[in-house]
Amino acid sequence: MTDLEDPVTFLLRLPQDLKRQLEQRAKQENRSVNSLLNTWIEQALRVKPATSLENRQFLGKVVETRQIDPENGLAQVNGIYYRYLIEGNEDYSASKNYIVIEANGNILTLRPVAR
């Protein structure tokens, strides 16, 4: 695994207004703030993106409730089951569809969208 594939966490301090703008932009692009910042940093540093197949093919894809197995914590996308997290640690709701905003290994981050 290269350094680009081995994620690390670090603290970033931003003014609240800038954070809100980042969140709004990420939401407009149906992505997580983390995914958006990774792309921007890779572009700024002219680093070849270390994007996975899942990131390339699943970002922005709608996952319908019938594709989610909340009992086992799995979501089916393109015939493959992935573990999932819901943005903001919200509970699963059968009355909502979800959109993929980030893929990290075999874990997808989903954002609820109105049906």
Residue, then its C-alpha position, 0 to 999 in steps of 0.5 A: m500500500t502506498d502513502l496515498e492509499d493509506p489514509v491518515t487523519f489530521l486536524l484542520r481549523l477553518p472559519q465557520d463560514l468557510k466550513r459551511q461553504l465547503e459543506q454546501r459545495a460538497k452537497q451540490e456535488n453529491r460528495s462528502v467534504n472529505s472526498l471534495l477536499n481530497t480531489w482539490i488537494e490532489q489537483a493542487l499538488r498535481v498528484k495522480p488521483a488514487t481513486s478507487l473503482e467505487n469512487r469513480q463509478f458510485l459517487g452520485k449514484v442513488v441507492e434505493t431502499r430496496q437495495i439496503d439491508p439495514e439488519n446486516g448493514l449492507a447496501q447493494v450497488n451494481g450487484i455488489y454488497y458494501r458496508y455503509l455509513i449514513e452521513g451525520n450518523e443518522d439512522y436508516s429510514a425506509s422512507k428515503n432513498y440515499i445517494v453515494i457521497e464517498a467510497n472508502g474501501n468496502i464502505l460507502t457513505l450515503r446521504p439521505v435524499a427525499r423520494 
